[in-house]
């Protein structure tokens, strides 16, 4: 049964092209995401200079206030809705929050849209989303950040924190999920589809945390860095920076930068697109090699 965006009473009696998040919505420790700083941002992509690239390499992140136009983000949001409502017959990368597992068949259209956790691997199905990840301005900056003329996008997803039930994504390093050498210059691009702030689950990073190298990860609330290890890194030398973004803003971050996002307990959506890139010369390693570096509990873990 397909949904019609014009019909707010549509019910869903089965999941079309989707599944449920494999982790439950456990509460995270109070204060785990207390921040020391609010990120300063470059105004636009065109204003990124040499000092900003140096900031990225030293601190592990670079935030841009306005990376995309309203028209571009409107198109991306329409693409998100198209896939999220099961309108593409071949797309199967839709994932719902585990909190709605027992009532998915009773959700209205709006409730279903506010229960989505993730859209995974969508670029081959939705050109409006693909256009964001392959935007010429973004690729130009990524080439500068990786010092590589040829880049490969190797992961694409949309990350949603639904109102009230959007769960935490615990502190982690993205390279802990990828079967590549940990020293690979991986860069993530995180693009806000909604206004995002400290209340509805903006990105939090450990400033310069990539300099500490790979961290052990454990299967707890997710495949994550232990909370106590984060506290130790935080107290020792890495302040926590919160990175609120307006709709159309972008965060670039290194694959070894520890980062996490708290739960969304507001009445507002928090949706973002996330793409990962590495130099096209990168050669993959085995899962066993990755687990030997980041911890043995991460077999089959997904970012």
C-alpha positions as CSV (number, residue, x, y, z in Angstrom):
1,X,0.0,0.0,0.0
2,X,1.5,3.3,-1.0
3,X,1.2,6.6,0.7
4,X,-0.2,9.8,-0.8
5,X,1.4,13.0,0.6
6,X,-1.9,14.7,0.2
7,X,-3.7,12.2,2.4
8,X,-2.9,12.6,6.1
9,X,-5.1,9.7,7.1
10,X,-3.4,7.1,4.9
11,X,-2.5,3.9,6.9
12,X,0.4,1.6,6.3
13,X,-0.2,-2.1,6.9
14,X,3.2,-3.3,5.8
15,X,6.7,-2.0,5.3
16,X,7.6,-1.3,1.6
17,X,11.3,-1.5,0.9
18,X,12.2,-1.0,4.5
19,X,13.3,-2.5,7.8
20,X,13.8,-1.4,11.4
21,X,16.8,0.1,13.2
22,X,18.7,-2.7,14.9
23,X,19.4,-0.7,18.1
24,X,16.9,0.3,20.7
25,X,16.3,3.8,22.0
26,X,18.3,3.5,25.2
27,X,18.9,6.8,27.1
28,X,22.5,8.1,27.0
29,X,24.2,9.2,30.2
30,X,23.4,12.8,31.3
31,X,26.1,15.2,30.3
32,X,27.6,13.0,27.6
33,X,27.1,15.7,25.0
34,X,27.7,18.8,27.1
35,X,29.6,21.1,24.9
36,X,32.4,23.5,25.6
37,X,32.2,25.5,22.4
38,X,29.8,26.4,19.6
39,X,31.4,26.0,16.2
40,X,32.4,29.0,14.2
41,X,31.5,28.7,10.5
42,X,32.6,29.8,7.1
43,X,29.8,31.7,5.4
44,X,29.8,30.0,2.0
45,X,31.7,27.3,0.1
46,X,33.3,30.0,-2.1
47,X,34.8,31.7,1.0
48,X,36.8,28.7,2.1
49,X,40.4,29.8,2.1
50,X,43.8,28.4,2.9
51,X,43.4,29.0,6.7
52,X,40.1,27.1,6.6
53,X,41.7,24.1,5.0
54,X,44.4,24.3,7.7
55,X,41.7,24.4,10.3
56,X,40.2,21.3,8.9
57,X,43.5,19.4,9.1
58,X,44.3,20.6,12.6
59,X,40.8,20.4,14.2
60,X,39.4,17.6,12.1
61,X,36.3,19.5,10.9
62,X,35.1,22.5,9.0
63,X,31.6,24.0,9.1
64,X,29.9,26.0,6.3
65,X,26.8,28.1,7.2
66,X,25.3,28.1,3.7
67,X,26.6,25.5,1.3
68,X,23.4,25.0,-0.8
69,X,20.6,27.2,-2.0
70,X,17.0,26.9,-0.9
71,X,16.2,25.5,-4.4
72,X,18.8,22.8,-4.1
73,X,17.6,21.8,-0.6
74,X,14.0,21.9,-1.7
75,X,14.8,19.5,-4.5
76,X,16.8,17.2,-2.1
77,X,13.9,17.2,0.4
78,X,11.5,16.2,-2.4
79,X,13.8,13.4,-3.3
80,X,14.0,12.3,0.3
81,X,10.1,12.2,0.5
82,X,9.9,10.3,-2.8
83,X,12.0,7.5,-1.5
84,X,10.7,7.6,2.1
85,X,7.1,7.1,0.9
86,X,7.9,4.0,-1.2
87,X,7.3,5.6,-4.6
88,X,10.4,4.0,-6.1
89,X,9.7,0.3,-6.7
90,X,13.4,-0.8,-6.5
91,X,14.6,1.2,-3.5
92,X,15.0,-0.9,-0.3
93,X,17.2,1.2,1.8
94,X,14.5,2.6,4.1
95,X,14.9,2.1,7.9
96,X,12.5,3.0,10.7
97,X,13.2,3.7,14.3
98,X,12.8,0.6,16.5
99,X,10.4,2.6,18.7
100,X,7.6,2.1,16.1
101,X,8.2,-1.6,15.4
102,X,4.9,-2.7,17.1
103,X,2.7,-0.1,15.5
104,X,4.1,0.5,12.0
105,X,0.8,-0.6,10.4
106,X,-1.2,2.0,12.2
107,X,0.9,5.0,11.2
108,X,-0.6,7.9,9.2
109,X,1.5,9.4,6.4
110,X,2.8,12.2,8.7
111,X,3.5,9.7,11.5
112,X,5.4,7.4,9.1
113,X,7.5,10.3,7.9
114,X,8.3,11.1,11.5
115,X,9.4,7.5,12.2
116,X,12.2,7.2,9.6
117,X,15.7,6.6,10.9
118,X,17.7,6.3,7.7
119,X,17.7,6.1,3.9
120,X,20.7,4.1,2.8
121,X,22.4,4.0,-0.6
122,X,20.1,6.2,-2.6
123,X,22.2,7.9,-5.2
124,X,21.4,5.4,-8.0
125,X,17.7,5.8,-7.3
126,X,17.2,9.5,-6.8
127,X,18.9,12.1,-9.0
128,X,17.9,15.0,-6.7
129,X,19.9,13.5,-3.9
130,X,22.7,12.4,-6.1
131,X,23.0,16.0,-7.3
132,X,23.9,17.1,-3.7
133,X,26.6,14.5,-3.3
134,X,28.2,15.3,-6.6
135,X,27.8,19.0,-6.5
136,X,30.8,20.6,-8.2
137,X,31.4,23.0,-5.3
138,X,31.5,20.2,-2.8
139,X,33.8,18.1,-4.9
140,X,36.2,21.0,-5.4
141,X,36.5,21.5,-1.6
142,X,36.8,17.8,-1.0
143,X,39.7,17.7,-3.5
144,X,41.4,20.4,-1.5
145,X,40.7,18.7,1.9
146,X,42.0,15.3,0.7
147,X,44.8,16.7,-1.6
148,X,43.5,14.3,-4.2
149,X,42.4,15.1,-7.8
150,X,40.3,12.0,-8.1
151,X,37.7,11.1,-5.5
152,X,35.3,8.2,-5.0
153,X,32.1,8.6,-3.1
154,X,31.8,5.3,-1.3
155,X,28.9,5.8,1.1
156,X,25.7,7.8,0.8
157,X,22.8,7.9,3.3
158,X,20.2,10.2,4.8
159,X,20.2,10.3,8.6
160,X,16.9,11.3,10.4
161,X,16.1,12.0,14.0
162,X,12.3,11.9,14.2
163,X,10.6,14.2,16.7
164,X,10.5,12.8,20.2
165,X,11.8,9.3,19.2
166,X,15.0,10.0,17.3
167,X,17.6,8.1,19.1
168,X,21.2,9.0,19.9
169,X,24.1,8.1,17.6
170,X,26.8,7.5,20.2
171,X,30.3,8.8,20.0
172,X,32.3,6.9,17.2
173,X,34.8,7.3,14.4
174,X,33.4,6.6,11.0
175,X,36.6,4.8,9.9
176,X,35.7,2.1,12.4
177,X,32.9,1.1,10.0
178,X,35.0,1.0,6.8
179,X,37.2,-1.8,5.5
180,X,40.1,0.6,4.5
181,X,43.4,1.5,6.0
182,X,42.7,3.7,9.0
183,X,45.2,6.4,7.8
184,X,43.1,6.8,4.6
185,X,42.1,10.5,4.2
186,X,38.4,9.9,4.5
187,X,36.1,13.0,4.5
188,X,32.5,13.0,5.4
189,X,30.1,15.7,4.2
190,X,27.0,16.2,6.5
191,X,24.3,18.4,5.0
192,X,21.4,19.7,7.0
193,X,17.9,19.3,5.4
194,X,16.3,21.0,8.5
195,X,17.6,23.6,10.9
196,X,19.6,21.6,13.5
197,X,20.7,22.7,16.9
198,X,21.8,21.3,20.3
199,X,18.2,20.5,21.2
200,X,17.2,18.4,18.2
201,X,20.4,16.5,17.7
202,X,23.2,18.5,16.0
203,X,26.6,17.1,15.5
204,X,29.0,17.1,18.4
205,X,32.7,16.6,17.8
206,X,35.8,16.1,19.9
207,X,38.0,18.9,18.6
208,X,41.3,17.6,17.3
209,X,40.2,14.1,18.4
210,X,41.4,12.5,15.2
211,X,45.0,13.2,16.4
212,X,44.5,10.5,19.1
213,X,44.2,7.9,16.3
214,X,41.9,4.9,16.1
215,X,39.9,4.2,19.3
216,X,38.5,0.9,20.5
217,X,34.7,0.5,19.7
218,X,32.3,-1.7,21.6
219,X,28.7,-3.0,20.8
220,X,26.7,-1.2,23.5
221,X,24.0,1.3,22.5
222,X,25.5,1.1,19.1
223,X,28.9,0.3,17.7
224,X,30.6,3.1,19.7
225,X,33.5,4.4,21.6
226,X,33.1,3.7,25.3
227,X,31.5,6.6,27.2
228,X,34.3,6.7,29.8
229,X,36.9,6.8,27.0
230,X,35.1,9.8,25.6
231,X,35.2,11.5,29.0
232,X,38.9,10.8,29.3
233,X,39.7,12.3,25.9
234,X,37.4,15.2,26.6
235,X,38.9,16.1,29.9
236,X,42.5,15.6,28.8
237,X,42.8,17.8,25.7
238,X,39.8,17.7,23.4
239,X,36.9,20.1,23.9
240,X,33.5,19.1,22.7
241,X,32.3,21.4,19.9
242,X,28.5,21.6,19.1
243,X,27.9,22.3,15.4
244,X,24.4,23.7,14.9
245,X,23.5,24.3,11.2
246,X,20.8,26.0,9.3
247,X,19.0,24.2,6.5
248,X,21.5,23.9,3.7
249,X,24.6,24.2,5.9
250,X,27.4,21.6,5.6
251,X,29.9,20.0,8.0
252,X,33.1,18.4,6.6
253,X,34.9,16.1,9.0
254,X,37.7,13.6,9.0
255,X,37.0,9.9,9.2
256,X,38.9,9.5,12.4
257,X,37.3,12.4,14.2
258,X,35.2,11.2,17.2
259,X,31.7,12.5,16.9
260,X,28.1,11.8,18.0
261,X,24.6,13.2,18.1
262,X,22.3,13.2,21.1
263,X,18.6,12.1,21.0
264,X,15.9,14.4,19.6
265,X,13.3,15.0,22.2
266,X,11.8,18.1,20.5
267,X,8.8,18.3,18.2
268,X,11.0,19.2,15.3
269,X,12.5,16.9,12.6
270,X,16.2,16.7,12.2
271,X,17.2,15.3,8.8
272,X,20.6,15.3,7.1
273,X,22.4,13.9,4.1
274,X,25.8,12.3,4.7
275,X,28.3,11.3,2.1
276,X,31.8,9.8,2.5
277,X,34.6,10.2,0.0
278,X,38.2,8.9,-0.3
279,X,40.9,9.2,-2.9
280,X,40.2,6.9,-5.9
281,X,43.5,5.2,-5.4
282,X,42.3,3.8,-2.0
283,X,42.5,0.0,-1.7
284,X,40.1,-1.8,0.6
285,X,41.3,-4.1,3.4
286,X,39.5,-7.0,5.1
287,X,36.9,-6.8,7.8
288,X,39.4,-8.7,10.1
289,X,42.0,-6.0,9.5
290,X,39.5,-3.3,10.5
291,X,38.4,-5.2,13.6
292,X,42.0,-5.7,14.7
293,X,42.3,-1.9,14.8
294,X,38.9,-0.8,16.1
295,X,37.7,-3.7,18.2
296,X,36.3,-7.2,17.6
297,X,32.7,-6.5,18.4
298,X,32.0,-4.6,15.1
299,X,31.5,-7.4,12.7
300,X,28.8,-6.4,10.3
301,X,28.3,-2.9,12.0
302,X,26.8,-0.2,9.8
303,X,27.5,3.5,10.1
